[in-house]
Structures are given as structure tokens and as C-alpha cells.
């Protein structure tokens, strides 16, 4: 009789149930940096910043007294990413204002617009380091001001020195300890009539280095793009406004030292960047042009190197006036109007 072949049930079952291992996954290769030399510079600074994430102590009253006898020209004339030397080069200058900060790598992403601003204002920048700080130590009793927020932006360049800018809300501070409560600008409103003596003395100290102590320049950003290419006819706006996203503006922040809650601020877009024309400012859309976005690429963190050694060179507003002479008379009228006010002056927020 014809017999059917005996099936190997063990082998059959094994072959049916066997699932081949999934192919190995590969991490997408990141695109090459737009400016390799600038990328290496940023990596070096970021590595130093990450080596010790313990914040520096705030200066004591005796140390703060040095602020009023220092030569502020060093803040403008020192071309370096590290704090300048003083006393015949024997001692590194202390960071007496904005001493304690939180920092991270960031990206300046340009957006299409109708303005003809040049350089970084047009190309954006990929190799960026930003630092948030308070101009002075927040009061331990929770009094006013809770924070005097400031943003420092450093764009690393390949064959030239870094570009730096500063933005603040005001010299008198704010009620919240959320860095993103208000818009920030490289032009602070001038001091009002009756401002505290401490602020008046601070203004006089900076006035020794520039007749525009409440305004910092940004025109170097217009002279070169992110690839290091020079600009033939540079053009910069009157000032910038860094306007926080609504979600960041509305964050509730614990009443603890800001170095302890740096991780609350999420990675991603943190600011819309607006260029402002030289007209009386009312936060009207007709006065501003969105030229970019500032993207946080990693969590913010405290840094001993950032507090002690990292330096952001100041730019005199006179450089901006040299590029746009009309900025001078307008700025003079603006300052005169603000200084006549009897209460603190603040720029209105855009959003």
C-alpha cells in the first residue's frame, strides 16, 4: 500500500514560529556643520561649561564695590571668549554683575521677511551659546525684584572672533522669577527721574565707556554671515526684541534659585526675534519685522565655567550709529523722554 511520507513536525513547527531578528537600526547621520571651525569652537566652550555644573557664589558687598572703580572699557574692547585680565594682567576680572547664570547651546533660525538686514540677521547662525542670568542676586525673602533677567548670545565664527549681544527687560527687574515673563531687548529703557541711587551709579559707571549706557550695539551681526562671508553693504536694525513663546511666558516657576529649576524650560523654540525700526515704540506690528527664531538645542544648566570665565564682549551703540547716522538723533530723543518719567519705564510686550 502507498504510504504517505512522515512529516518532521518538530522542524516544521520550528520553522513556522521562528521570527528573524529585526535589522539593526542606525542613527541618522547629522548633517555636516555649516561652519566646521566655528563648530569646534562651540564644542570647546560647551565642554568647558559642562565640566562643572555647580553655580558660583554671588559676590559679597565688598566685592561689589569694585564695580564702581573698574574700567568698563574692558567690557567693550576685550576681544575674547573668556574674562579679561586686569591689574597689569595679573588677575582675571570678576563677573560682578550677571554673576550666576544658566546656559546651553542654541540655534538662530532665520525666517523669510521683507527687510533687507544682512549678515547673521539674514543667514541665522548654527553655532550659538546662550546664557540667562540676573543682573543681581534675587532677594532671599522673595521681595522685589524677583529677577533682573538678561540674555547673552554668543555666535561662534570660524576665522574671526565671536559675535555677542545682550538683551534685558529693564535695570529695575520684574515681579516673577520666570526668565520669559517679558520681552527682552538690546536697548534697555533709560532710567527714570527718581531712580534708585544704586542704578544711577551703575549707569554712570558704564557711561565712562560709552555715552549710551542703556543701549548696546548689534551692527557687527550685520557684517558677516554664518559661513564667515563678509558683507559689502551691511544693514542692521535699530534694535532687536526677543519675544518669548506664550507657553514660556505663562510658566509658573518655583520660588527657588533659578539654577535649581533650569530644567523646567523645555528644549525647542524659546523666542521670536523681531527687528525694530527707529520710531516711537508702541509694540505695533507695523514697527517690527520678524527676522528669526531662537531655538534651545539642549536643557539649560548651571556652569562654574560660565559664571567665572565665560565672557560676552559688549558692543558700543556708537558702532550702530556709524552705520545708520539717523539712529543717533532718534535715540537721543528717546532717552530724553524716558529720563523725564517719574516711574520706571518698560517696553510693552509684543504678545
Buried (B, 14 or more C-beta within 10 A) or exposed (E): EEEEEEEEEEEEEEEEEEEEEEEEEEEEEEEEBBBEBBBEBBBEBBEBBBEBBEBBEBBEEEEBEEBEEBEBBBBBEBEEBBBBBBEEEEEBBBBBBBBBBBBBBBBBBBEEBEBEBBBBBBBBBBBBBBBBBBBBBBEEEEEEBBBBBBBBBBBBBBEBEBBBBBBBBBBBBBEBBBBBBBBBBBBBBBBBEEBEEEBEEBBEBBEEBBEBBBBBBBBBBBBBBBEBEEBEEBBBBBBBBBBBBEEBBEBEBEEEBBBEBBEBBBBEBBBBBBBBBBEEBEBEEEBBBBBBBBBBEEEBBBBBBBBBBBBBBBBBBBBBBEBBEEBBEBBEEBBEEBBEBEEBBBBEBBE
